Amino acid sequence: MTGMTATARPFLNRRLAEFGTTVFAEMSALALRTGSLNLGQGFPDTDGPEEIREAAVRALRDGRGNQYPPGPGVPELRTAIAEHQRRRYGLTFDPDTEVLVTAGATEAIAATLLALLEPGDEVVALEPYYDSYAACIAMAGATRVPVTLRPDPGQARFRLDLDELRDAVTDRTRLLLINTPHNPTGTVLTREELTAIAGLAVERDLLVVTDEVYEHLVFDEAEHVPVATLPGMRDRTVTIGSAGKTFSFTGWKVGWVTGSPELVTAVRSAKQYLTYVASGPFQYAVAEALALPDAYFDAFRADMLAKRDLLAAGLTEAGFAVYRPAGTYFVTADIRPLGESDGITFCRALPERAGVVAIPNAVFYDRREAGAPFVRFAFCKRTEVLADAAERLRGAFAR
């Protein structure tokens, strides 16, 4: 009996040939090998509210969600999502036809893009972008068209050029992929910027997919404006949300999609052939989490703000040029004041130099040279870990 004959044809299809092991896996492995503080991957190092964890335990013990939950998500969670959107933003969604629960925001992104795109369609996305965007667009056979957020050192933020966005739209453009608050730059798009985006979508009859998983993490004077609240956008927007970032239970993988019945039905058609269902008992717990009083969300934001300021101050004192984020839990820093210019090389050497792990922003760009001097640090860690990291960085780089 003969075995399989090897061929010269690669096993990975050409759509995914550019995607290898993610930078997060590489840097997390580096953190473990070197015993470094991992400020790379964006997950908290403590659990969220005890009462929500206990709600998951209670659901397990009561036998709720231990078998397949309903395909669209358990009714309690879909109702809680709709109520959250109504209470926070004045958006009204039917829990039965306009809300879909997913295995985290990552599946929501994948299902949405697979459902709405045809091969040859173009997707305009804000660069740098979360790495799954590029992979999902490729899996759908579509083409990504990046519009780069440009650093504005004077304002210590990254800015969107609305003229560049308009120029990127062609007759082949199917949708705009928006992320605000924005990972990795920490930019929160303003109401004026989002209104211009909405106007362009209406004018060119485009769909908008908006990743708003950091909706509760906005700081200072920034305001989170859901795209679906803007004129003409209610029925052409797919909004993606997630429990992981807001409640510090990233391992539960509970996300969701809201939109018109037609859009949600389309996304559900793709989603049912991905995970089918997931996170059964955790869905009941997240339903309770979304009903927490405003005091929880305010305290969560205040805690992250203090951590942002602690890490930003440490980076500044170490000699980095810091772009203080208006949202998310990531700080982007420019390494050029340290005499460095290649963020990938810098991050690979950083554990040995300082005992800290960061992520090079270049991996989030198509035009890698645009992100070369920037690195991203996560501040969703315990205060003592951030203080230790800041001290290590000062010791390694401060002159």
N, C-alpha and C positions, 0 to 999 in steps of 0.2 A: 504494500500500500504506500503510495507516494504522499509526501506532505505538500503543504501549500507552496506554490512557486512564487518567489518574490518578484515583483515587477518594478520598473523604474518610476511608475506613477505614484506620486505622493498620496498618502491616505487622507490627509486633511484637504477638504475642498478649497478651491482657490479663493472663495469669498472670505475664508477665515485664515488664509495663509499668513497674513500680516500679524495675526494675534497669537502670541505664545503665552507663557506663564505670566500672570499679572505681576506688576511691580509690587503689589501689596504682599503677595506670597514671598517674593524675593526678599523684601525688606523685613518682613516678620520672621523669616528664617534667619536672617542676619542678626536680628535682635536676640533671638534665642541662642544662637551660636556664640555671640559675644557677651551675653548678659547685659545688654544695653537697655536703657529706658525706651520703650516703643511709643514714640509720638508720631508714628507713621499712619497706621491704619486707624480709621475713624470709628473706634468703638470705646465706650466707657470702661473704666476698670472697677466700677461699682454697679450694683443692681439698682433698679428704679424703686418706686414706692413699695413698701412692704405689703400694704393692703392689696396692691395689684398682683403681686406675686402670690399672695394667699388666695386671691380670686382664681388664679390658674390652678392652684392645688385643689381648691374646692370643686372646680369644674371637673378635674380628673377624678376625684373621689365620688362625685355625683354621677359619673358616667356621661357627662356632657362633652361631646366632641371626641370621644375615644374611638368612634367609628367615623366613616366618611361624613363630614358635614355637608350641607347643601352646596351645590356647585357655585352659586353666587356669593356664598358666605352665610353664616348663621344670621337669622333675622335680627337678633338682639344687636349684633355689631353693625349691620347695615342701617338699622334705625339710629344707632348712636352716631355713626358717621354723618348721616343726614342731619341730625340734630346739631352736631358740632358745626357743620357748615352754616346752618341757619343762625345759630347763636353767635358765632364769631363774625360772620361775614354777610349775613342776610341772604344767603343763597338757599333756595328751596329745591331739594331733590327728592324724588320718590324712591324710598328704600328698596322697592321691589323691581324697579325698571331702570334706575339711574345710578345705582351704586353696585360695585363689584369688588369683592375682597380677593386679594392676591397673595402669593407667597413673597411678601416684601415688595418694596418699590421696584426692585430689579426685575421681578417677573412682570409687574405692571408695565414697565417700559418695554420689555420684550414682546409681551402680548399685544400691546397697543401698536407698536411699529410693524409687527408681523401682520396684524389685522388691517391696517390702514394703508400700507404701501404696496405698490406694484413694482416689479423690476423696471428700472429705468427712471423711476421717480427721483426727485431731488429733495433732500431734507436740509434746511438751513438751521444750523446749530451754533450756539455761542461757544467759542473756543477760548480757553481750555474747557474740556468737558469730561465728565465722569466716563470712565473707560467703557462701560457697557453700552453707552450710546452708539459708539462707532461699531462695535461688534454686532449689535442688533440691527442697525441700518444695513450692514453688510449681509447679515443673514436674510434680510428681506429682499436683497438684490437691488437695493436703492443706492443712491450716491449721496454722500454727505458733503455739504458745502459749508465750510467754517466761516464764521464772522468773528474776528478776534477781539476780545476785550483788551483794551490798551491800558498799560500802566500810566497813571497820572501821579508822579512822585509828589507834586505840590499838594495834592489832596489826599495822598496816601491811600488811593483806591484805584480800582480798574474801571474803565468807562466803556460804554457801548457807543459806537459811532453809528447813528441812525441812518446816515446817508450810505454807509457801507452795507448796512443791513438791507436797505431798499435795493441797492445795486446788485445784491446777491440773489434776489428773486428773479426767476426766469419763467418761461412758459412751462417748464418741466417741474417747477417747484410744487410739491404736494402739501408740505406742512412745515411749520416753524417749530423747532424743539427748543423750549425755553426752560431755564433753571434759575429760580429766584426764591429765596436767597441762594447764591451761587457757590457751588463747590467746584474748584478749590479756592477761588479768589476772595470769597467772603463778601462780594458785591451784592447789594440788594437793589434791584432795579426800582427806579422811582416811579411814582404814578404817572409823571409826564412821559417817561420812556415807555412804560407799558401801554399807555394810551396811544402812543405813536405806533407801537407794534400791533395793537388791536386795529387801528385804522388801516394799516397795511394789509392785515389779514382779511379784513372786510373788502377792501378795494380789489385785492387780487384773488378773492374767494379761496383762501387758504384755511386749512385746519391748523390748530395750535395744540401741541402737547406740552403741558407745563408741569415740571417736576418741582413740587413745593414741599418736599419732605422736611425742610428746615423752617417751616412757617412759624414755629413758636420760638425760634432763636434769632431775633432781630434786636439790635442794640442801639443805644444812644437815641438819635432822632429818626432812625430808619423806621419805615412802615412797610409791613407786608401787605401787598395788594394782590389778591387772587385775580388772575387774568379773566376768569369767568364772570367777574362782577362788572367788567367794562362793557360799554355799549356794543351790541352786535356780537358778543363773544359767548353768550350762554350756550348756544347750540352748535358752536364750531370748536369748542375747547374740551379736551380730555385733561382733567386734573388728576395728578398722581400724588398721593399722600402716604404716610407711613407712621407706624407707632414706634419703631425702633429708636429713632433719633429723639423723639419727644419724651419717651418714658424710660429710656435707657435699658431696654430689653431687646437688643439688636438680634440676638439669637432666636427670638420667637418668629421672626420673619412674617410679620403681619402688615400688609400694605393694602392699598385700595385705589380704585378708579372711580371718579364721578364724571357725569356728562349726560348728554341727551340720551333717550332710550335707543336711538339708532346707533350712536357711537358706542355705548356700553354693550349693546348686543353684539356689535362687530368685535369688540375686544374680548368678550366672553367666548365667542366662537373660536378664537385662537387660544385663549387661556385654558380651555377645557382639554386641549391636547398637549399642554405643557405639564403642569403639576396635577391637573384636574382639581384637586383640593389640597389644602395644607393647614397646619397649625390649629386643628380643631379646638382643643381646650383653651388655647391662648386667645382665640377669637372672643370667647366669653369674657376673659379678663380685660382685653383691650376695650370692649364695650363699656366696662366699668371705668376704665382709665379715662376715656374720652368725656365721661360725665363728672370728672373731678372739678372742684370749684376753681375759679380764676386764680385764687391764691396759689394753687400748685404751679400753674404756668408762670405766674409772676416770680415765684421763688426760684423755679428752675432757670429762668432767664437771668435773674440776678446772680445766681451762683456761677453760671457760665460767663457772665460779664466779668466778674471778679477774676475768674481763671484766665480769661482772655487778657486782661490787663496785667496779670502777673507774668504770663509767658511773654507778652509783647514787650514788657519792660526788660525782662531778662535778655531777650534777643537784641534789643536796642543797645543795652549795656555791653553785650558781647561784640557789637560792631556791625550787626546786620542792619540793612535798611528795611524797616517793617511797614507792611501794608495792613493797617489795623482794620480787621473785618467789621462790617456793619451787620453781618449775619453769619450763620453756620457755627461750627466749632473748629474752624481751621484758621491759622495765621499763615499768610504767604510772606516770605522774606526774600530779599535780594541779597545774593552773596558777593556781588561785585565790590562792595566796600571792604571785604575781607581779602581782596586780591584774587578772588576766584571768578570763574565765568561758566563752568560746566557743572550744572546741578546734578547730573547723573553721577559723574565721577565724585563730586563732593559728597553726595549721600552715601555712596558705597564706602567711602573712607571715613565718614563721620563716626560710626560706632567705635572704631579704633582710636580716633582722635579725641572724642569727647564722651563716649559711652551713651550716645543718644542716636535714635533712628528717626529720620524724616523721609519724606517722599519728594522726588524731583518732579517739579511741575511739567517738565518737558514731555513726560509720557502722556499728558492730557492734551497735547497739541498735535495737529497734523503738521503744522509748520513748526517743527521742534526748535528751530533757532529762536522763535519768538518767546519760548518759555525756558530757554537754556539757563538763564541766571537765577531762576526762582525756585524755591523749595517750600514745601508745605509741612507745617507742624500742627498736630491735633492737640487741643487743650481740654478735651473731655476726659481728663484724668484727675486723680486725687490731688488736692492742693500740695501735699508734701512731695508728690512725684514731680509736679511742675516746678516747684521750688528747687528740687534736686537737679532737674534738667537745666534750669536756668543757671544754677551755680556751675554745673559742668561746662556749659557752653561759654560762660564768662571765663572760666579757668583755661579753656582751650584757645579762645580767640581774643579776649579783651587785651588791649595793649596798655 
